[in-house]
Amino acid sequence: MRRIFYLLLFLMVCSEVYAQDDPQKEIDLDVFIQQLFPLQNEDLPYEELYESLFQYYQNPLDLNTARREELASLYILSELQLNNFMEYRGNQGKFISIYELQTISGFDKITIDKLSPFVKVEEAVDYKNLIQDFSERDKFFILKYETTVEKKKGYEKGENRYNGDPGKIYGRFRATNSKHYSVGLTFEKDAGENLKWNPPGKKYGFDYFSGHIFLKNKGKFKSMVLGDYQLQFGQGLLLGAGFFPGKGAEAVSTLRRYNIGIRPYSSVVESGFFRGGAATYSFGTLDFTAFYSYLNEDAASKTDSLDEDYVRSIQISGLHRTATELSSRKEMNTQNYGGNLTYNLNKNLNVGITFLATEYEFSIIKKPNRYNQFDFSGKRNFVYSFNYSYLIQNFNFFGEAAQSKSRGIGIVSGVMASLSPKIDMSVVYRNYARNFHSFYGNGFGENSKNSNEEGLYLGVKFAPINKIILTAYFDRFYKPWLSYQTYAPSHGNECLLRLSYLPAKTINFYVQLRNQVKEKNTSGEDSEFASMKEESATNFLLNLDFKPFKSLQLKSRFQSSEIKQGNYHSKGMAIIQDVVFEVGKFKISGRYCIFDTDDYASRQYAYERDLLYTFSVPALHGNGIRNYLMIEYNLTRSIDFWVRASRTTYSNVETISSGLEEIKGNKKTDLKFQVRYRF
């Protein structure tokens, strides 16, 4: 009775703030993503990250059944908030409504606003069988087409040209239920690829297909998958798929990974996934996962003096536009197999071991240079690890230690803690040997792969008063061996400071400063005797999100960068104004952006709204203007349309890009069309 009284009281007080039929309608994924990724760059797998986040949005976690690991994997709640949530649910029983979150200690309005789109309270439903389940859940089909208006050099007549037309086609069917299953099929043809992709033309079809059948909670089987999938265990040193922001403006909650296990794969990124089968079987406190994968991958094979085939590397672009690119298509098969054993000793402690073996059809022999002497070579690799997670009060200790066939060792270990309701902190140490080889890992670190790196990270999140949040981190790293553009052992550091002010749900203002210092070869020197100097990169952001009316959103942003190394100095800036307007069944999004950079080094990355399941982060360099306009239209409850046009106009240039991508003139215009049908 007391709980019902408190709930009614909070609903009356907060009715103006939370008045809505569906809390999910208030989410702005674009703002949420930019809070996690303060500085965009081309290295992050944005499509996979967006896909993972959007799946949480489409299939919210049930507050009455969600595990701590699942809630933590949203990277919204602190350790104190997670503890208070689990204690409340344990003491009070099932939630009546998501608004009941307001009665939990430490759950302020800002936290609830972020969390509410990704959670729900679901009534218990007893599905008689999978067919009935399938008929009652979310199903949709998406078809997308995009092209560049201006003609690229690769489409002109000649021997060295693209085989296909400039149109990119993407299709996707997906049926999901967060508790029971996921069924999906994705197909794609990139621009320049031909639907008749095997000249002289006996094979037809889309260049890329991906599909899966994924089941959850079927008796003792926690999850099963056939088709394409990814895996995530421990801290990602061996298997690190899924949504993992890493270093970002959150500073604390985004530093560790969680045991998500098997994840269905439906992205158009044509590498880095498994194709085959996997299953997780529960023995009570013990979960056992086994998996097998057989996948044909792109690689340009060569023959050595002994008439043995080998490849320099696996090609991950997924592009098959020219005769050269087509000759490498699916030239080498890769087999992966292994397993994971996770023991949940109690609700506060779990440990696990993971094993992964990889076998290539051909030996990988890289062209030798000064910095890749310890890179993997050969046909076979295996790697195994031990991981742990221990929770004591408001401290969460976690880590993983791994070793590969080469005997190289990788270690990551850290702690996240809520020191008080206003202060959260995190410390993470990593040490990846130069000969540590893990092809599907994505653990915390500075480098794109977990090798040749040692570092210590410290992050802090501080809310001194209501509506003001201060986040900061400092990361010190060291490379004990040579690396690309760095021909000696080197060190560096990175720090970030963000001050956010949220006076109302409709206003979000923040200012951010980030500086990174690395030792690199001096500009223009790439010889054996190249000298090194520190390169300093400073980025500044000033951002205001404002929603004066329910139908109107405004976003103003100024960003700049400055690169210094010795006598070399490069500056860049961008001024961006976004407008989102909703009227009836229409939603109109637009941008006007002015950019000016000295060269490519000081380029500006600016996240843009795009079609559903599309992530756009263009790199702006030189001097010019970038605009886009996107219209979304809900024709019926089942059919949605998107149309998007974007144009970049450069000053004082006669051509854009180079090679087969070269465009004559100073303008590049892209058009995109998409339709979604919901069954």
C-alpha positions in Angstrom: 0.0 0.0 0.0 2.8 2.4 0.9 4.5 1.7 -2.5 1.3 2.5 -4.4 0.8 5.8 -2.4 4.4 6.9 -3.2 4.0 6.0 -6.8 0.8 8.0 -7.2 2.4 10.9 -5.4 5.4 10.9 -7.8 3.1 10.6 -10.8 1.2 13.7 -9.8 4.3 15.8 -9.1 6.0 14.7 -12.3 3.1 14.5 -14.7 4.2 17.6 -16.6 7.7 16.1 -17.1 6.8 12.6 -18.1 3.4 13.0 -19.7 3.4 10.7 -22.6 1.8 7.5 -23.8 5.1 5.8 -24.5 8.3 7.0 -22.8 10.3 5.7 -25.7 9.0 8.4 -28.0 11.1 11.0 -26.2 14.5 9.4 -27.0 16.9 11.3 -29.2 19.4 8.6 -30.2 21.5 11.2 -31.9 22.0 13.2 -28.7 22.6 10.1 -26.7 25.3 8.8 -29.1 27.1 12.1 -29.2 27.2 12.1 -25.4 29.1 8.8 -25.5 31.3 9.7 -28.5 32.6 13.2 -27.8 35.0 13.2 -30.8 34.1 11.2 -33.9 36.7 9.6 -36.1 36.9 7.0 -38.9 38.3 4.2 -36.7 35.2 3.3 -34.7 32.7 0.7 -36.1 29.8 3.1 -35.9 27.3 0.9 -37.8 27.8 -1.9 -35.2 27.6 0.5 -32.3 24.5 2.1 -33.6 23.0 -1.3 -34.4 23.6 -2.5 -30.8 22.2 0.6 -29.3 19.1 0.6 -31.6 18.4 -3.0 -30.6 18.2 -1.9 -27.0 15.9 0.9 -28.0 13.6 -1.4 -30.0 13.6 -4.2 -27.4 13.8 -2.5 -24.0 14.9 -4.5 -21.0 12.2 -5.6 -18.6 12.9 -4.0 -15.2 11.5 -7.1 -13.5 13.8 -9.6 -15.2 16.8 -7.7 -16.4 20.2 -8.9 -15.0 22.6 -6.5 -13.5 25.0 -7.1 -16.4 22.3 -6.2 -18.9 21.5 -2.9 -17.2 25.1 -2.1 -16.8 25.8 -2.7 -20.5 23.6 0.4 -21.3 26.5 2.5 -19.8 24.0 4.8 -18.0 23.9 3.7 -14.4 26.7 4.0 -11.8 27.7 1.2 -9.5 25.8 2.9 -6.6 22.7 3.2 -8.8 22.9 -0.5 -9.9 23.3 -1.6 -6.3 20.3 0.5 -5.2 18.2 -0.8 -8.1 19.0 -4.5 -7.3 18.4 -4.0 -3.6 15.1 -2.2 -4.2 13.8 -4.9 -6.6 14.9 -7.6 -4.1 13.1 -6.0 -1.2 10.0 -4.6 -2.9 9.3 -7.2 -5.6 8.1 -6.5 -9.1 7.9 -3.0 -10.5 4.5 -1.6 -11.2 5.7 1.1 -13.7 9.0 2.5 -14.9 8.0 5.7 -13.0 8.7 3.8 -9.8 12.4 4.3 -10.6 11.9 7.8 -9.0 11.5 6.1 -5.6 15.0 4.5 -5.8 17.8 6.3 -4.0 20.2 7.9 -6.4 17.9 7.9 -9.4 17.7 11.6 -10.3 15.7 13.1 -13.2 18.6 13.1 -15.6 19.4 9.4 -15.1 15.7 8.4 -15.5 15.4 10.5 -18.7 18.4 8.6 -20.2 17.3 5.2 -18.9 13.6 5.2 -19.6 13.7 4.7 -23.4 15.7 1.4 -22.9 13.6 -0.2 -20.2 10.0 -1.2 -19.6 7.7 -3.1 -17.3 6.2 -6.0 -19.3 3.2 -8.0 -18.3 3.8 -11.7 -18.0 2.8 -13.5 -21.2 2.8 -17.2 -21.5 3.6 -17.9 -25.2 2.2 -21.3 -26.1 4.7 -21.8 -28.9 7.3 -20.1 -31.0 4.9 -19.6 -34.0 2.4 -17.6 -31.8 5.4 -15.7 -30.4 6.6 -14.8 -33.8 3.2 -13.6 -35.0 2.8 -11.3 -32.1 6.1 -9.5 -32.1 8.0 -6.8 -34.0 8.8 -7.5 -37.6 9.9 -5.1 -40.3 11.5 -5.0 -43.8 13.7 -2.1 -44.9 14.8 -1.3 -48.5 17.3 1.5 -49.1 18.9 3.1 -52.2 21.6 5.7 -52.3 23.8 7.3 -55.0 26.1 10.2 -55.7 24.8 12.7 -58.3 28.2 13.8 -59.7 30.0 11.3 -61.9 33.1 9.7 -60.4 36.1 8.7 -62.5 35.5 5.0 -61.8 32.3 5.1 -63.9 33.9 6.6 -67.0 34.7 4.4 -70.0 38.0 2.6 -69.9 39.8 -0.6 -68.7 40.3 0.4 -65.1 36.8 1.2 -64.0 34.0 0.0 -61.7 31.9 -2.9 -63.0 28.6 -1.8 -61.6 26.5 1.4 -61.4 26.8 4.1 -58.8 23.8 3.0 -56.8 24.0 1.3 -53.4 21.2 -1.1 -52.5 20.5 -2.3 -49.0 17.7 -4.6 -47.8 16.9 -6.0 -44.4 14.2 -8.2 -42.7 14.2 -8.5 -39.0 11.8 -10.0 -36.5 12.8 -9.7 -32.8 11.6 -10.4 -29.3 14.1 -9.4 -26.5 13.2 -12.5 -24.4 12.7 -15.2 -27.0 14.2 -14.8 -30.5 15.7 -12.8 -33.4 15.4 -13.8 -37.1 17.1 -11.6 -39.7 18.2 -11.4 -43.3 20.4 -8.6 -44.7 21.6 -8.0 -48.2 23.6 -5.3 -49.9 25.3 -4.1 -53.1 27.8 -1.3 -52.6 28.2 1.5 -55.1 30.3 0.3 -58.1 29.4 -3.3 -57.5 27.4 -5.2 -60.1 24.5 -7.4 -59.4 26.1 -9.6 -62.1 29.2 -9.7 -59.9 31.2 -12.6 -61.5 32.1 -11.5 -65.1 31.5 -12.6 -67.7 28.3 -13.2 -65.9 27.0 -16.6 -64.9 26.3 -15.6 -61.3 23.8 -13.0 -60.3 22.7 -11.6 -57.0 23.6 -9.2 -54.2 27.3 -9.0 -53.3 26.7 -9.6 -49.6 24.2 -11.6 -47.6 23.9 -12.1 -43.9 21.3 -14.1 -42.0 20.6 -15.6 -38.6 18.1 -17.5 -36.4 18.6 -16.7 -32.8 16.7 -18.3 -29.8 16.8 -17.4 -26.1 15.6 -19.0 -22.9 14.6 -22.3 -24.3 14.8 -24.6 -21.3 18.4 -25.1 -20.2 19.6 -23.3 -23.3 20.1 -19.6 -22.6 20.8 -18.8 -26.2 21.3 -20.6 -29.6 22.2 -19.2 -33.0 22.5 -20.5 -36.6 24.0 -18.2 -39.2 25.9 -15.0 -38.6 26.8 -14.0 -35.0 29.3 -12.4 -32.7 30.5 -13.1 -29.2 31.4 -11.1 -26.1 33.0 -12.5 -23.0 35.1 -11.0 -20.2 36.8 -7.7 -21.1 36.9 -8.4 -24.9 40.5 -9.5 -25.2 39.4 -12.6 -27.2 35.8 -11.9 -28.1 34.7 -8.3 -28.0 31.6 -7.7 -30.0 28.7 -5.4 -29.2 28.2 -1.9 -27.9 31.4 -0.6 -26.3 32.1 3.2 -26.4 35.5 3.0 -24.6 37.0 6.4 -23.8 34.4 9.1 -24.0 32.6 11.9 -22.2 31.0 9.5 -19.7 34.5 8.9 -18.4 33.5 6.2 -15.9 30.7 3.8 -16.9 31.9 3.1 -20.4 35.3 1.5 -19.4 34.4 -2.1 -18.8 32.7 -4.8 -20.9 30.0 -7.2 -19.8 29.3 -10.9 -20.4 26.7 -10.5 -23.1 27.6 -13.9 -24.7 26.1 -14.7 -28.1 24.8 -11.8 -30.2 23.0 -12.2 -33.6 24.8 -10.3 -36.4 23.0 -8.3 -39.0 25.3 -5.5 -39.9 26.6 -4.7 -43.5 30.2 -4.6 -42.2 31.5 -7.6 -44.1 34.2 -8.8 -41.7 34.8 -9.4 -38.0 31.9 -11.8 -37.5 31.3 -15.6 -37.3 29.2 -17.7 -39.6 28.1 -21.1 -38.3 26.5 -22.0 -35.0 26.8 -21.4 -31.2 24.9 -22.2 -28.1 25.0 -21.5 -24.4 23.8 -24.2 -22.0 23.1 -23.5 -18.3 24.0 -26.0 -15.5 22.6 -23.7 -12.8 25.5 -21.6 -11.6 27.6 -22.8 -14.6 27.1 -21.5 -18.2 28.9 -23.3 -21.0 29.1 -21.8 -24.5 30.5 -23.6 -27.6 30.8 -22.2 -31.1 32.0 -23.0 -34.6 32.4 -20.8 -37.7 33.4 -21.3 -41.3 33.6 -18.1 -43.3 35.0 -17.3 -46.8 37.0 -14.0 -46.5 38.5 -11.6 -49.0 42.3 -12.1 -49.5 44.7 -11.7 -52.4 46.5 -15.0 -52.6 50.1 -15.2 -53.9 52.5 -18.1 -54.6 56.0 -18.4 -53.1 59.1 -20.1 -54.6 58.0 -23.5 -53.2 54.6 -23.2 -55.0 52.8 -22.6 -51.7 49.9 -20.2 -51.6 49.9 -17.4 -49.0 48.3 -14.0 -48.4 49.6 -10.7 -47.1 46.5 -9.9 -45.1 42.7 -10.3 -44.9 40.9 -7.5 -46.7 38.1 -5.9 -44.7 36.7 -3.2 -47.0 34.0 -5.5 -48.4 34.2 -3.7 -51.7 34.2 -5.6 -55.0 33.9 -3.0 -57.7 36.9 -3.6 -60.0 38.5 -6.7 -61.5 41.3 -6.5 -58.9 38.8 -6.3 -56.0 36.7 -9.1 -57.4 39.8 -11.4 -57.8 40.2 -11.3 -54.0 36.5 -12.0 -53.2 36.1 -14.9 -50.8 39.5 -16.4 -51.8 40.3 -17.8 -48.4 38.2 -19.7 -45.8 38.7 -19.2 -42.1 37.6 -21.5 -39.4 37.1 -20.5 -35.8 36.0 -22.7 -32.9 36.1 -22.6 -29.1 34.1 -22.0 -26.0 33.5 -20.2 -22.8 32.8 -21.5 -19.3 31.4 -19.0 -16.8 30.9 -19.8 -13.2 28.6 -17.5 -11.2 29.7 -18.2 -7.6 27.1 -15.8 -6.3 25.4 -12.5 -7.3 28.6 -10.6 -6.6 31.3 -12.8 -8.1 31.7 -14.6 -11.5 34.8 -16.0 -13.2 35.2 -17.4 -16.7 37.7 -19.1 -19.1 37.6 -18.6 -22.8 39.3 -20.5 -25.7 39.4 -19.5 -29.3 41.3 -21.2 -32.2 41.6 -19.8 -35.7 42.7 -21.7 -38.8 43.3 -20.1 -42.2 43.3 -21.8 -45.5 46.5 -20.1 -46.5 49.4 -18.8 -44.5 49.4 -15.1 -43.7 52.9 -13.6 -44.4 53.0 -9.9 -44.2 55.4 -7.8 -46.2 58.2 -7.2 -43.7 58.9 -3.7 -42.5 60.4 -2.1 -39.4 57.4 -2.2 -37.1 55.5 -5.5 -38.0 58.2 -8.0 -37.0 56.1 -9.3 -34.2 52.8 -9.4 -36.1 51.1 -12.8 -36.6 52.2 -15.0 -39.4 51.2 -18.6 -40.3 48.0 -20.6 -40.7 46.9 -21.2 -37.1 46.5 -19.3 -33.9 44.9 -20.0 -30.6 44.4 -17.8 -27.6 42.9 -18.4 -24.2 42.0 -16.2 -21.2 40.7 -16.0 -17.7 38.3 -13.2 -16.7 36.6 -12.1 -13.4 34.1 -9.6 -12.0 33.7 -9.0 -8.3 31.3 -6.6 -6.7 31.8 -5.4 -3.1 29.5 -2.7 -1.9 29.9 0.1 -4.5 33.1 -1.1 -6.0 33.2 -3.3 -9.1 36.5 -5.0 -9.8 37.0 -6.6 -13.2 39.7 -7.9 -15.5 40.9 -10.4 -18.1 44.3 -12.0 -18.7 45.0 -13.8 -22.0 47.8 -15.6 -23.9 48.1 -16.4 -27.6 50.0 -19.1 -29.4 53.0 -16.9 -29.7 53.1 -16.7 -25.8 52.3 -13.1 -26.0 50.3 -11.9 -23.0 47.4 -9.4 -22.8 46.1 -8.0 -19.5 43.4 -5.5 -18.7 42.2 -4.9 -15.1 40.3 -2.2 -13.4 37.8 -0.9 -10.9 34.7 1.2 -11.1 33.3 2.8 -8.0 30.7 5.2 -6.6 32.5 7.0 -3.9 29.4 9.0 -3.0 26.1 9.8 -4.6 27.9 12.7 -6.4 31.3 11.2 -7.3 32.1 8.1 -9.5 35.5 7.1 -10.5 37.3 4.4 -12.6 40.8 3.1 -12.9 41.9 0.8 -15.7 45.3 -0.7 -16.4 46.2 -2.6 -19.6 49.3 -4.3 -20.9 49.3 -5.9 -24.3 52.6 -7.5 -25.5 53.9 -6.7 -28.9 53.4 -10.4 -29.9 49.9 -10.8 -28.4 47.6 -11.9 -31.3 43.9 -11.8 -30.9 41.9 -11.3 -34.1 38.4 -10.8 -32.7 39.3 -8.9 -29.5 38.4 -5.3 -28.8 39.6 -4.6 -25.2 40.0 -1.2 -23.7 43.0 0.7 -25.1 44.5 3.4 -27.3 45.4 1.3 -30.3 42.9 -0.2 -32.8 44.2 -3.7 -31.9 45.3 -5.0 -28.5 49.0 -5.3 -28.9 52.2 -3.3 -28.3 50.6 -1.1 -25.6 50.8 -0.4 -21.8 48.7 2.2 -20.1 46.8 3.5 -17.1 43.5 5.3 -17.2 41.8 7.4 -14.5 38.2 8.7 -15.0 36.0 10.8 -12.7 32.4 11.9 -12.9 31.3 14.6 -10.4 27.9 16.2 -9.9 28.6 19.0 -7.4 25.1 20.5 -7.6 21.9 19.5 -9.3 21.9 20.0 -13.1 25.7 20.3 -13.4 27.9 17.4 -14.3 31.7 17.5 -14.6 33.5 14.5 -16.3 37.2 14.1 -16.8 39.8 11.5 -17.6 43.5 11.2 -18.0 45.1 8.3 -19.9 48.9 7.6 -20.0 50.1 5.0 -22.5 53.4 3.6 -23.7 54.3 1.6 -26.8 57.3 -0.6 -26.1 57.9 -1.4 -29.8 57.8 0.4 -33.1 54.5 1.2 -34.7 53.1 2.8 -37.9 54.7 6.3 -38.3 56.6 5.8 -35.0 59.9 4.1 -35.6 61.0 3.8 -32.0 59.4 3.0 -28.6 57.1 5.9 -27.7 54.8 7.3 -25.1 51.8 9.6 -25.0 48.9 10.8 -22.9 45.3 12.0 -23.4 43.0 14.0 -21.2 39.4 15.2 -21.5 37.3 17.7 -19.5 33.6 18.2 -20.1 31.2 20.5 -18.2 27.5 19.8 -18.8 24.6 22.0 -17.7 21.1 20.6 -17.9 18.7 23.2 -16.5 15.7 21.5 -18.0 14.8 18.4 -20.0 14.6 20.5 -23.1 18.1 22.1 -22.7 21.5 20.4 -22.8 24.6 22.6 -22.8 28.2 21.4 -22.6 31.7 22.6 -23.2 34.5 20.2 -23.8 38.3 20.2 -24.2 40.4 17.3 -25.2 44.2 17.1 -25.7 46.3 14.2 -26.9 50.0 14.1 -27.1 51.9 11.3 -29.0 55.4 10.8 -30.3 55.5 10.4 -34.0 58.0 10.6 -36.9 58.5 14.2 -37.9 56.3 15.3 -40.9 57.7 14.1 -44.2 60.3 11.7 -42.7 59.7 8.0 -43.3 63.2 6.7 -43.5 65.1 4.3 -41.3 66.7 7.4 -39.6 63.5 9.3 -39.1 63.5 11.5 -36.0 60.5 11.7 -33.6 58.9 14.6 -32.0 55.8 15.0 -29.9 52.6 15.8 -31.8 49.9 17.6 -29.8 46.3 17.5 -30.9 43.8 19.7 -29.1 40.0 19.6 -29.8 37.4 22.0 -28.4 33.6 21.7 -28.5 30.8 24.1 -27.5 27.4 22.6 -27.9 23.8 23.6 -27.1 20.7 21.4 -27.6 17.5 23.3 -27.2 13.9 22.1 -27.7 11.7 25.3 -27.4 8.6 23.4 -28.5 7.6 19.8 -28.7 7.8 19.9 -32.5 11.0 21.8 -32.8 14.6 20.9 -31.8 17.6 23.1 -32.3 21.3 22.2 -32.0 24.1 24.7 -32.3 27.7 23.6 -32.2 31.2 25.1 -32.6 34.2 22.8 -32.8 37.9 23.3 -33.5 41.1 21.4 -33.7 44.8 22.3 -33.6 47.7 20.0 -34.5 51.3 20.9 -33.5 54.6 19.0 -34.2 57.8 21.0 -34.2 57.4 23.7 -36.8 54.3 22.1 -38.3 51.0 23.8 -37.2 47.5 23.0 -38.6 44.2 24.5 -37.5 40.6 23.6 -38.3 37.1 24.6 -37.3 33.4 24.0 -38.0 30.2 25.9 -37.1 27.1 23.8 -37.2 23.4 24.5 -36.9 20.9 21.7 -36.9 17.1 22.0 -37.0 14.6 19.2 -36.5 10.9 20.0 -37.1 7.9 17.7 -36.7 4.5 18.4 -38.2 1.8 15.8 -38.5 3.3 12.7 -40.1 6.4 14.6 -41.3 9.7 14.9 -39.5 12.2 17.3 -41.2 15.9 17.4 -40.3 18.4 19.9 -41.7 21.9 21.2 -41.2 24.0 24.2 -42.3 27.7 23.8 -41.6 30.7 26.0 -42.4 34.1 24.4 -42.1 37.7 25.7 -42.6 40.8 23.6 -42.1 44.4 24.1 -43.1 44.8 20.5 -44.3 43.5 17.0 -43.7 45.3 16.6 -40.4 43.0 19.2 -38.8 39.8 17.7 -40.4 36.5 18.0 -38.6 34.3 15.0 -37.9 30.6 15.9 -37.5 28.0 13.3 -36.7 24.8 13.7 -38.9 21.3 12.4 -38.7 20.7 9.8 -41.3 18.4 7.1 -42.4 17.4 4.4 -40.0 20.3 1.9 -39.3 22.7 4.3 -41.0 25.5 6.2 -39.2 27.0 9.2 -41.0 30.2 10.9 -39.8 31.8 12.7 -42.7 35.3 14.1 -42.4 35.4 17.7 -43.4 38.6 19.3 -44.6 39.6 22.3 -46.7 37.2 25.2 -46.9 33.5 24.9 -47.7 29.9 24.4 -46.7 28.1 21.1 -45.8 24.3 20.9 -45.9 21.7 18.2 -45.7 18.0 17.9 -45.6 16.1 14.7 -44.6 12.4 14.1 -44.6 10.7 11.3 -42.7 7.0 10.5 -43.5 4.8 8.0 -41.8 2.3 7.1 -44.5 0.5 4.5 -42.4 1.1 2.7 -39.1 3.0 0.1 -41.2 4.8 2.2 -43.8 7.5 4.9 -43.3 9.5 6.8 -45.9 12.8 8.6 -45.7 14.4 10.9 -48.3 17.8 12.5 -47.7 19.9 14.9 -49.8 23.3 16.2 -48.7 25.8 18.4 -50.5 29.4 19.5 -49.7 30.7 22.5 -51.6 34.4 23.2 -51.5 36.1 26.5 -52.2 39.1 26.9 -54.5 39.2 23.3 -55.7 38.8 21.8 -59.2 38.5 18.1 -58.2 37.3 16.2 -55.2 39.0 13.0 -53.9 41.4 11.0 -56.1 41.8 7.8 -58.1 38.6 6.2 -59.2 36.6 8.2 -56.6 37.7 11.5 -58.2 34.9 14.0 -59.1 35.5 16.9 -61.4 34.3 20.1 -59.9 33.9 21.4 -56.4 30.5 19.9 -55.4 29.5 16.4 -54.1 25.8 15.6 -53.8 24.4 12.4 -52.2 20.9 11.2 -52.4 19.3 8.5 -50.2 15.8 6.9 -50.3 14.4 4.4 -47.8 11.1 2.6 -47.1 10.3 0.5 -44.0 7.3 -1.8 -43.8 6.3 -3.1 -40.4 4.3 -6.3 -40.4 
